[in-house]
Amino acid sequence: MQTLLRFYTGSLLFTIICLGLAGYYGMVSTGTMMGVAEVLWIVVILSVLEVSLSFDNAVVNASVLKEMDEVWQKRFLTWGIAFAVFGMRIVFPLAIVAIAASIGPMEALNLSLNDPAKYEALVSSAHIGIAGFGGAFLAMVGMKFFFDADKDVHWIGAIERALSKVSALPAIEIAILLLTMWGISTFLSVEEAHTFLVSGMLGLVTFIAVEAVSHWLEMREEAARLAGAVVRSGLGGFIYLNILDASFSFDGVIGAFALSNNMIVIALGLSIGAMFVRSMTVHLVKQGTLAEYRYLEHGAFWAIVVLGAIMLVSAVVHIPETITGLIGAILIGVSFWWSVRHQKAEKAANPAPDA
């Protein structure tokens, strides 16, 4: 229990503060205890939704974070949470509205507070562009893990081995993504197809740019080490993780409007979830969970591939966020169970010598 509190104390305190603010806002805006209860309930549901949608995010974050030194791990938890909470849960929706309605940021803020129905409509109108960008970026993150010729641990063996072999073809995953986007665009109107394809290509370019920056920073750090300098590794991973977090938050921000169109309520609920995802990430790293459970990382990356595909397809067909979260939870749950089976089989095959 004390171990868990060590990782989640900050998130629990943050939750208490957010629930207090939600209760105060509910009383001020409605003037009734029923209104307070409704606001608190929506905030709790939104936070649970965010965690369920982002558990795979925590596992993938941990796979990157474990390669970073402790200084950058702490920066990810502190500086990164400011970006995740303030940037993606508050500024991002306001930026969408400002661009869609060609208004200033203060006008967008005023619209979110005083005309939430119009604010929701404007955010939702940007869904096709968000689906293209976020779906393409996440699909590339997931495919990069499986299209790897050096990958020697496979969970779904037949598929993963085939993907590992095919990865010898240069840029095969990019070709698959572009063909998928083109196929989906044929079901859209000309204007929507243009928006979707341009956004998807920007998502692809963003992924390539982030990979390039990370690789360049790694090369600089390695050169500095060879020269005898002390290097604190992590800037490249820090940048990558924050952009990855942003992509994961797209569906949560848009999906939140199914429960509320109030910006303050949405921001409080999603921020609690984002904070817990950060704590789960650090927990996974410190406890060495990814090394202990052999296939957990595979399940998370399959969940990312599925999430990317769902985001792309959502430009044509609406898929409820509960289904998205459920698929991710099932994939991670099965990979965890498979990892436990593998552990037991290894112990049975190689019993520990008697003391």
Secondary structure as a PSIPRED ss2 file (coil, helix, strand):
# PSIPRED VFORMAT (PSIPRED V4.0)

   1 M C   1.000  0.000  0.000
   2 Q H   0.000  1.000  0.000
   3 T H   0.000  1.000  0.000
   4 L H   0.000  1.000  0.000
   5 L H   0.000  1.000  0.000
   6 R H   0.000  1.000  0.000
   7 F H   0.000  1.000  0.000
   8 Y H   0.000  1.000  0.000
   9 T H   0.000  1.000  0.000
  10 G H   0.000  1.000  0.000
  11 S H   0.000  1.000  0.000
  12 L H   0.000  1.000  0.000
  13 L H   0.000  1.000  0.000
  14 F H   0.000  1.000  0.000
  15 T H   0.000  1.000  0.000
  16 I H   0.000  1.000  0.000
  17 I H   0.000  1.000  0.000
  18 C H   0.000  1.000  0.000
  19 L H   0.000  1.000  0.000
  20 G H   0.000  1.000  0.000
  21 L H   0.000  1.000  0.000
  22 A H   0.000  1.000  0.000
  23 G H   0.000  1.000  0.000
  24 Y H   0.000  1.000  0.000
  25 Y H   0.000  1.000  0.000
  26 G H   0.000  1.000  0.000
  27 M H   0.000  1.000  0.000
  28 V H   0.000  1.000  0.000
  29 S H   0.000  1.000  0.000
  30 T H   0.000  1.000  0.000
  31 G C   1.000  0.000  0.000
  32 T C   1.000  0.000  0.000
  33 M H   0.000  1.000  0.000
  34 M H   0.000  1.000  0.000
  35 G H   0.000  1.000  0.000
  36 V H   0.000  1.000  0.000
  37 A H   0.000  1.000  0.000
  38 E H   0.000  1.000  0.000
  39 V H   0.000  1.000  0.000
  40 L H   0.000  1.000  0.000
  41 W H   0.000  1.000  0.000
  42 I H   0.000  1.000  0.000
  43 V H   0.000  1.000  0.000
  44 V H   0.000  1.000  0.000
  45 I H   0.000  1.000  0.000
  46 L H   0.000  1.000  0.000
  47 S H   0.000  1.000  0.000
  48 V H   0.000  1.000  0.000
  49 L H   0.000  1.000  0.000
  50 E H   0.000  1.000  0.000
  51 V H   0.000  1.000  0.000
  52 S H   0.000  1.000  0.000
  53 L H   0.000  1.000  0.000
  54 S H   0.000  1.000  0.000
  55 F H   0.000  1.000  0.000
  56 D H   0.000  1.000  0.000
  57 N H   0.000  1.000  0.000
  58 A H   0.000  1.000  0.000
  59 V H   0.000  1.000  0.000
  60 V H   0.000  1.000  0.000
  61 N H   0.000  1.000  0.000
  62 A H   0.000  1.000  0.000
  63 S H   0.000  1.000  0.000
  64 V H   0.000  1.000  0.000
  65 L H   0.000  1.000  0.000
  66 K C   1.000  0.000  0.000
  67 E C   1.000  0.000  0.000
  68 M C   1.000  0.000  0.000
  69 D C   1.000  0.000  0.000
  70 E H   0.000  1.000  0.000
  71 V H   0.000  1.000  0.000
  72 W H   0.000  1.000  0.000
  73 Q H   0.000  1.000  0.000
  74 K H   0.000  1.000  0.000
  75 R H   0.000  1.000  0.000
  76 F H   0.000  1.000  0.000
  77 L H   0.000  1.000  0.000
  78 T H   0.000  1.000  0.000
  79 W H   0.000  1.000  0.000
  80 G H   0.000  1.000  0.000
  81 I H   0.000  1.000  0.000
  82 A H   0.000  1.000  0.000
  83 F H   0.000  1.000  0.000
  84 A H   0.000  1.000  0.000
  85 V H   0.000  1.000  0.000
  86 F H   0.000  1.000  0.000
  87 G H   0.000  1.000  0.000
  88 M H   0.000  1.000  0.000
  89 R H   0.000  1.000  0.000
  90 I H   0.000  1.000  0.000
  91 V H   0.000  1.000  0.000
  92 F H   0.000  1.000  0.000
  93 P H   0.000  1.000  0.000
  94 L H   0.000  1.000  0.000
  95 A H   0.000  1.000  0.000
  96 I H   0.000  1.000  0.000
  97 V H   0.000  1.000  0.000
  98 A H   0.000  1.000  0.000
  99 I H   0.000  1.000  0.000
 100 A H   0.000  1.000  0.000
 101 A H   0.000  1.000  0.000
 102 S C   1.000  0.000  0.000
 103 I C   1.000  0.000  0.000
 104 G C   1.000  0.000  0.000
 105 P H   0.000  1.000  0.000
 106 M H   0.000  1.000  0.000
 107 E H   0.000  1.000  0.000
 108 A H   0.000  1.000  0.000
 109 L H   0.000  1.000  0.000
 110 N H   0.000  1.000  0.000
 111 L H   0.000  1.000  0.000
 112 S H   0.000  1.000  0.000
 113 L H   0.000  1.000  0.000
 114 N H   0.000  1.000  0.000
 115 D C   1.000  0.000  0.000
 116 P H   0.000  1.000  0.000
 117 A H   0.000  1.000  0.000
 118 K H   0.000  1.000  0.000
 119 Y H   0.000  1.000  0.000
 120 E H   0.000  1.000  0.000
 121 A H   0.000  1.000  0.000
 122 L H   0.000  1.000  0.000
 123 V H   0.000  1.000  0.000
 124 S H   0.000  1.000  0.000
 125 S H   0.000  1.000  0.000
 126 A C   1.000  0.000  0.000
 127 H H   0.000  1.000  0.000
 128 I H   0.000  1.000  0.000
 129 G H   0.000  1.000  0.000
 130 I H   0.000  1.000  0.000
 131 A H   0.000  1.000  0.000
 132 G H   0.000  1.000  0.000
 133 F H   0.000  1.000  0.000
 134 G H   0.000  1.000  0.000
 135 G H   0.000  1.000  0.000
 136 A H   0.000  1.000  0.000
 137 F H   0.000  1.000  0.000
 138 L H   0.000  1.000  0.000
 139 A H   0.000  1.000  0.000
 140 M H   0.000  1.000  0.000
 141 V H   0.000  1.000  0.000
 142 G H   0.000  1.000  0.000
 143 M H   0.000  1.000  0.000
 144 K H   0.000  1.000  0.000
 145 F H   0.000  1.000  0.000
 146 F H   0.000  1.000  0.000
 147 F C   1.000  0.000  0.000
 148 D C   1.000  0.000  0.000
 149 A C   1.000  0.000  0.000
 150 D C   1.000  0.000  0.000
 151 K C   1.000  0.000  0.000
 152 D C   1.000  0.000  0.000
 153 V C   1.000  0.000  0.000
 154 H C   1.000  0.000  0.000
 155 W C   1.000  0.000  0.000
 156 I C   1.000  0.000  0.000
 157 G H   0.000  1.000  0.000
 158 A H   0.000  1.000  0.000
 159 I H   0.000  1.000  0.000
 160 E H   0.000  1.000  0.000
 161 R H   0.000  1.000  0.000
 162 A H   0.000  1.000  0.000
 163 L H   0.000  1.000  0.000
 164 S H   0.000  1.000  0.000
 165 K H   0.000  1.000  0.000
 166 V H   0.000  1.000  0.000
 167 S C   1.000  0.000  0.000
 168 A C   1.000  0.000  0.000
 169 L C   1.000  0.000  0.000
 170 P C   1.000  0.000  0.000
 171 A C   1.000  0.000  0.000
 172 I H   0.000  1.000  0.000
 173 E H   0.000  1.000  0.000
 174 I H   0.000  1.000  0.000
 175 A H   0.000  1.000  0.000
 176 I H   0.000  1.000  0.000
 177 L H   0.000  1.000  0.000
 178 L H   0.000  1.000  0.000
 179 L H   0.000  1.000  0.000
 180 T H   0.000  1.000  0.000
 181 M H   0.000  1.000  0.000
 182 W H   0.000  1.000  0.000
 183 G H   0.000  1.000  0.000
 184 I H   0.000  1.000  0.000
 185 S H   0.000  1.000  0.000
 186 T C   1.000  0.000  0.000
 187 F C   1.000  0.000  0.000
 188 L C   1.000  0.000  0.000
 189 S C   1.000  0.000  0.000
 190 V H   0.000  1.000  0.000
 191 E H   0.000  1.000  0.000
 192 E H   0.000  1.000  0.000
 193 A H   0.000  1.000  0.000
 194 H H   0.000  1.000  0.000
 195 T H   0.000  1.000  0.000
 196 F H   0.000  1.000  0.000
 197 L H   0.000  1.000  0.000
 198 V H   0.000  1.000  0.000
 199 S H   0.000  1.000  0.000
 200 G H   0.000  1.000  0.000
 201 M H   0.000  1.000  0.000
 202 L H   0.000  1.000  0.000
 203 G H   0.000  1.000  0.000
 204 L H   0.000  1.000  0.000
 205 V H   0.000  1.000  0.000
 206 T H   0.000  1.000  0.000
 207 F H   0.000  1.000  0.000
 208 I H   0.000  1.000  0.000
 209 A H   0.000  1.000  0.000
 210 V H   0.000  1.000  0.000
 211 E H   0.000  1.000  0.000
 212 A H   0.000  1.000  0.000
 213 V H   0.000  1.000  0.000
 214 S H   0.000  1.000  0.000
 215 H H   0.000  1.000  0.000
 216 W H   0.000  1.000  0.000
 217 L H   0.000  1.000  0.000
 218 E H   0.000  1.000  0.000
 219 M H   0.000  1.000  0.000
 220 R H   0.000  1.000  0.000
 221 E H   0.000  1.000  0.000
 222 E H   0.000  1.000  0.000
 223 A H   0.000  1.000  0.000
 224 A H   0.000  1.000  0.000
 225 R H   0.000  1.000  0.000
 226 L H   0.000  1.000  0.000
 227 A C   1.000  0.000  0.000
 228 G C   1.000  0.000  0.000
 229 A C   1.000  0.000  0.000
 230 V C   1.000  0.000  0.000
 231 V C   1.000  0.000  0.000
 232 R C   1.000  0.000  0.000
 233 S C   1.000  0.000  0.000
 234 G C   1.000  0.000  0.000
 235 L H   0.000  1.000  0.000
 236 G H   0.000  1.000  0.000
 237 G H   0.000  1.000  0.000
 238 F H   0.000  1.000  0.000
 239 I H   0.000  1.000  0.000
 240 Y H   0.000  1.000  0.000
 241 L H   0.000  1.000  0.000
 242 N H   0.000  1.000  0.000
 243 I H   0.000  1.000  0.000
 244 L H   0.000  1.000  0.000
 245 D H   0.000  1.000  0.000
 246 A H   0.000  1.000  0.000
 247 S H   0.000  1.000  0.000
 248 F H   0.000  1.000  0.000
 249 S H   0.000  1.000  0.000
 250 F H   0.000  1.000  0.000
 251 D H   0.000  1.000  0.000
 252 G H   0.000  1.000  0.000
 253 V H   0.000  1.000  0.000
 254 I H   0.000  1.000  0.000
 255 G H   0.000  1.000  0.000
 256 A H   0.000  1.000  0.000
 257 F H   0.000  1.000  0.000
 258 A H   0.000  1.000  0.000
 259 L C   1.000  0.000  0.000
 260 S C   1.000  0.000  0.000
 261 N C   1.000  0.000  0.000
 262 N C   1.000  0.000  0.000
 263 M H   0.000  1.000  0.000
 264 I H   0.000  1.000  0.000
 265 V H   0.000  1.000  0.000
 266 I H   0.000  1.000  0.000
 267 A H   0.000  1.000  0.000
 268 L H   0.000  1.000  0.000
 269 G H   0.000  1.000  0.000
 270 L H   0.000  1.000  0.000
 271 S H   0.000  1.000  0.000
 272 I H   0.000  1.000  0.000
 273 G H   0.000  1.000  0.000
 274 A H   0.000  1.000  0.000
 275 M H   0.000  1.000  0.000
 276 F H   0.000  1.000  0.000
 277 V H   0.000  1.000  0.000
 278 R H   0.000  1.000  0.000
 279 S H   0.000  1.000  0.000
 280 M H   0.000  1.000  0.000
 281 T H   0.000  1.000  0.000
 282 V H   0.000  1.000  0.000
 283 H H   0.000  1.000  0.000
 284 L H   0.000  1.000  0.000
 285 V H   0.000  1.000  0.000
 286 K H   0.000  1.000  0.000
 287 Q H   0.000  1.000  0.000
 288 G C   1.000  0.000  0.000
 289 T H   0.000  1.000  0.000
 290 L H   0.000  1.000  0.000
 291 A H   0.000  1.000  0.000
 292 E H   0.000  1.000  0.000
 293 Y C   1.000  0.000  0.000
 294 R C   1.000  0.000  0.000
 295 Y C   1.000  0.000  0.000
 296 L H   0.000  1.000  0.000
 297 E H   0.000  1.000  0.000
 298 H H   0.000  1.000  0.000
 299 G H   0.000  1.000  0.000
 300 A H   0.000  1.000  0.000
 301 F H   0.000  1.000  0.000
 302 W H   0.000  1.000  0.000
 303 A H   0.000  1.000  0.000
 304 I H   0.000  1.000  0.000
 305 V H   0.000  1.000  0.000
 306 V H   0.000  1.000  0.000
 307 L H   0.000  1.000  0.000
 308 G H   0.000  1.000  0.000
 309 A H   0.000  1.000  0.000
 310 I H   0.000  1.000  0.000
 311 M H   0.000  1.000  0.000
 312 L H   0.000  1.000  0.000
 313 V H   0.000  1.000  0.000
 314 S C   1.000  0.000  0.000
 315 A C   1.000  0.000  0.000
 316 V C   1.000  0.000  0.000
 317 V C   1.000  0.000  0.000
 318 H C   1.000  0.000  0.000
 319 I C   1.000  0.000  0.000
 320 P C   1.000  0.000  0.000
 321 E H   0.000  1.000  0.000
 322 T H   0.000  1.000  0.000
 323 I H   0.000  1.000  0.000
 324 T H   0.000  1.000  0.000
 325 G H   0.000  1.000  0.000
 326 L H   0.000  1.000  0.000
 327 I H   0.000  1.000  0.000
 328 G H   0.000  1.000  0.000
 329 A H   0.000  1.000  0.000
 330 I H   0.000  1.000  0.000
 331 L H   0.000  1.000  0.000
 332 I H   0.000  1.000  0.000
 333 G H   0.000  1.000  0.000
 334 V H   0.000  1.000  0.000
 335 S H   0.000  1.000  0.000
 336 F H   0.000  1.000  0.000
 337 W H   0.000  1.000  0.000
 338 W H   0.000  1.000  0.000
 339 S H   0.000  1.000  0.000
 340 V H   0.000  1.000  0.000
 341 R H   0.000  1.000  0.000
 342 H H   0.000  1.000  0.000
 343 Q H   0.000  1.000  0.000
 344 K H   0.000  1.000  0.000
 345 A H   0.000  1.000  0.000
 346 E H   0.000  1.000  0.000
 347 K H   0.000  1.000  0.000
 348 A H   0.000  1.000  0.000
 349 A H   0.000  1.000  0.000
 350 N C   1.000  0.000  0.000
 351 P C   1.000  0.000  0.000
 352 A C   1.000  0.000  0.000
 353 P C   1.000  0.000  0.000
 354 D C   1.000  0.000  0.000
 355 A C   1.000  0.000  0.000
